Amino acid sequence: MAGTLILGGGQGGYQVAASLREAGYAEPVLIVGNEPVLPYQRPPLSKAYLLGDTTAERLQLRPQSYYDKHEIGLIVGETVTGIDRPARRVTLASGQTLAYDHLVLATGARNRTLPVHGAEADGVLYLRTLAEADAIKERFHAAQSIVVAGAGFIGLELAAVASKLGKQVTVLEALGRCMSRAVSMPVSSFFAEAHAAWGVQLLFEARLASIDSAGGRVTGVTTADGRRIPADLVLVGIGILPETGLAQAAGLALDNGIAVDAQLLTSDPAISAIGDCASFPDAATGARLRLESVQNAVDQGRYVAQRIVGKSDGGYAAVPWFWSDQRDLKLQMVGLTGGCDRTVVRGDPATRAFSVFCFKGDRLLGIESINRGADHMFGRRLIGAGQSLTPEEAADLSFDFKARLASLPRAAAG
Ligand code: FAD
């Protein structure tokens, strides 16, 4: 074929293809993905889909007719097993080979697995794919008591759904607070209290030491300090690892993921990498980042498409943002708040609607909003325009965000 070949039919892979066609790219475009379904959104898997509020069909990013209409080739249920860089060809598990002019690696990530005794017991489940969500759903309803390993986003979203469905839920977290890699202390504390109020038992600094089972089926877990917690289902959300196997075998540079430059090109200029599998230089600081979010996969997919058609100006520089839904709480984050040394809370957490403005010195790093979408949108536009505000302005409830946005240069204010 040649043209652009995209490995991975997830959020990022789909986006490259769609954006190429939107940009008028007339060469062949082909996506190869190893899941046996059309590209779909993962976020609802731990939220509405698990609750039974949406269907697998509604998770699809587009129906088959979209790919047909836009002449986007799509091979699903096929694993790519190798990349021959000198020949610009990939090999599929079926033995078929496919040529490319440009290759995009959008291979995502895989679950980090529990390295403990008994982890292979029936009833220890992970969540990354639709198939895994279906496996959880099948067991979920009959389960009475559930242990969730990990109090990150996925673990807490699972705990939120399970508690809503009336299950007895215990969350084990090895660190001292929840979502600690991504949110500030006030937001961690707020969510810990919210889960406690929903009846979730959150245990911090609790390391899972082994899975207990009888007849091959999980019966509970034991923590490193000897606590035994009964469970008929153990859901594991202890993070993901970038899917770098193909890139590594092909000799591409790796650095906490497939290493790309500011143009999202790997160490081979005929190959780009995007999304969860790729680490890229932060436009603001130069630090290497690997983000696990829809925004990152979508914006990087768009950028690579623009670059392929020769329309990108400058390097990739999108503002990171993310969300998580836990029962009535919508958490939205913009910017990267790690390294923050000062927080300003705007609004009253008791009303379940407030934002935490995170600063390093006087520089705004990001905003974490709970049920305050307007603050989030303000932050996206402000930070996107390369602007800041002071801690005093953030704390001042009479400070007019709209007026600040109106004062930004028009293009910068988005
Ligand atoms: P993926 O969407 O994972 O796609 C990669 C695809 O490549 C997969 O289908 C994989 O099977 C395939 N693949 C890998 N290797 C090969 C190979 N050798 N051959 C063929 N195919 C291959 N983000 C948010 O911003 N907000 C949320 O609320 C949120 N919730 C989430 C909830 C869940 C349960 C999960 C799992 C993720 C959530 N995310 C959320 C994260 C978000 O979904 C990911 O960051 C996003 O999907 C990354 O897109 P991607 O294209 O990089 O990878």
Boltz pocket constraint, residues with backbone or C-beta under 6 A from the ligand:
constraints:
  - pocket:
      binder: B
      contacts: [[A, 7], [A, 8], [A, 9], [A, 10], [A, 11], [A, 12], [A, 13], [A, 32], [A, 33], [A, 34], [A, 35], [A, 40], [A, 41], [A, 42], [A, 43], [A, 44], [A, 45], [A, 46], [A, 78], [A, 79], [A, 80], [A, 81], [A, 106], [A, 107], [A, 108], [A, 109], [A, 127], [A, 128], [A, 129], [A, 154], [A, 243], [A, 246], [A, 274], [A, 275], [A, 276], [A, 277], [A, 291], [A, 292], [A, 293], [A, 294], [A, 295], [A, 297], [A, 321], [A, 322], [A, 323], [A, 324], [A, 325]]
      max_distance: 6.0
